[in-house]
Amino acid sequence: MESNNQSKHEEQLFPTYKRWNITFKSASGSTITDQSGKTYIDLMAGISVVNLGHGHPAVLKAVEQQLHEGWHASNFFHYEGQQQTAELLTAHSCGDLVFFANSGAEANEGAIKLARKHTGRKKIISFLQSFHGRTFGSMAATGQDSIHKGFGPMLEGFEYVPYNDVKALENAVDEETAAVIVEPVQGEGGVIPGEHTFLQAVEEAAKKAGALLICDEIQTGLGRTGAFFAHEHSGLNPDIITAAKALGNGIPTGAVIGKAHLKEAFGPGSHGTTFGGNPLAMAAAQATLRTLIEEDWSSKAADKGEALLKELKEKLSSLNKVKDIRGKGMMIGIELTEPAAETIIKLQEKGVLAIAAGPNVLRLLPPLTIEWETLMKGVHAIEETLKNK
Ligand SMILES: Cc1ncc(COP(=O)(O)O)c(C=O)c1O
């Protein structure tokens, strides 16, 4: 199936992805339609990207308008959109200054550079099973051997400690540490929420050692977990927050959001990008942020997520194949006793899209805007699929 797909459509593409046997045609709201006309309920939102749903009218209007006004000039120019987007991000986070990038990996790359430059230290602590991206810095920060394999030598200075293990963390952070980078909920690693006491200990250990705390909010940020940024659940005050994915609701963009005291480390000529923060991306980001904030999608995601988790627990907990159901807001993992890949294909046959997180976890990241009735159709399909196996 997969090799047919590859040979039929993708002879000129590097086969970096194990693609499904679905060819995208169009998307609207909480559904995706394929080339054959089959429509799917989207419980993955392009991997936590279209938090406002596909083709959200406010984002569409802003991008359309910007297309008519010009979409690139370079960062030699003042771009009003960058300033306005940065105002929104800093007004709704503990950060003061923003650098715009094009993706999550690039945002983390910028954060790692900023931490090293500011502290003059080399060591970066991250966590086992973490995921921070595929570029050299973000890949080195990623605590998964399988992601590093074949690309060595890795960038020097990265150490990995077990997630949710306060003792191991405290032993690792010292006066040579530039930063600790942490996902408040590990996404790719299996939807593992960070315990409040652990996340607070991460902040405390970093601050005590004079190291920076970087919260990677690329998957968890912008309403996904029921807070604007997930670290807010634990009352953290990070030095740097990285965001991407949902920031442009599908138009590629990323951001490094840092404290004012880091300003000098990122002076003229220190870091840069051709595309980052271009007017098209900023039009999308501004419309996305305004909608998320003005319509309070964080609170709505908290309520909907809680109801969804309850529903899933009621329907699935007793099934043999289900080991655990966990998550935060609209970021939910259903841990199975077997690989999730087969369930994902069976769900597609029923017209429902979900993804895996690690080998055994079925991950749900629906658009925050999904209607309850549609969501419940998805839940029903999951129940039927797991029951009948
Ligand atoms: C927590 C986290 N950090 C970083 C990234 C990398 O983002 P991108 O794929 O936009 O480079 C991801 C992507 O899945 C992510 O989930």
The ligand as an SDF file (V2000), in Angstrom:
LIG
                    3D

 16 16  0  0  0  0  0  0  0  0999 V2000
    7.8640   19.9560   21.2070 C   0  0  0  0  0  0  0  0  0  0  0  0
    8.3480   20.1520   19.7920 C   0  0  0  0  0  0  0  0  0  0  0  0
    9.4420   20.8880   19.5760 N   0  0  0  0  0  0  0  0  0  0  0  0
    9.9030   21.1080   18.3420 C   0  0  0  0  0  0  0  0  0  0  0  0
    9.2930   20.5590   17.2360 C   0  0  0  0  0  0  0  0  0  0  0  0
    9.8610   20.8020   15.8620 C   0  0  0  0  0  0  0  0  0  0  0  0
    9.0300   21.6610   15.1400 O   0  0  0  0  0  0  0  0  0  0  0  0
    9.1520   21.7580   13.5470 P   0  0  0  0  0  0  0  0  0  0  0  0
    8.7190   20.4420   12.9970 O   0  0  0  0  0  0  0  0  0  0  0  0
    8.2510   22.9020   13.1830 O   0  0  0  0  0  0  0  0  0  0  0  0
   10.5770   22.0510   13.2420 O   0  0  0  0  0  0  0  0  0  0  0  0
    8.1620   19.7680   17.4230 C   0  0  0  0  0  0  0  0  0  0  0  0
    7.5000   19.1210   16.2570 C   0  0  0  0  0  0  0  0  0  0  0  0
    6.8100   18.1540   16.3720 O   0  0  0  0  0  0  0  0  0  0  0  0
    7.6710   19.5630   18.7320 C   0  0  0  0  0  0  0  0  0  0  0  0
    6.5910   18.8000   18.9570 O   0  0  0  0  0  0  0  0  0  0  0  0
  1  2  1  0
  2  3  1  0
  2 15  2  0
  3  4  2  0
  4  5  1  0
  5  6  1  0
  5 12  2  0
  6  7  1  0
  7  8  1  0
  8  9  2  0
  8 10  1  0
  8 11  1  0
 12 13  1  0
 12 15  1  0
 13 14  2  0
 15 16  1  0
M  END
$$$$
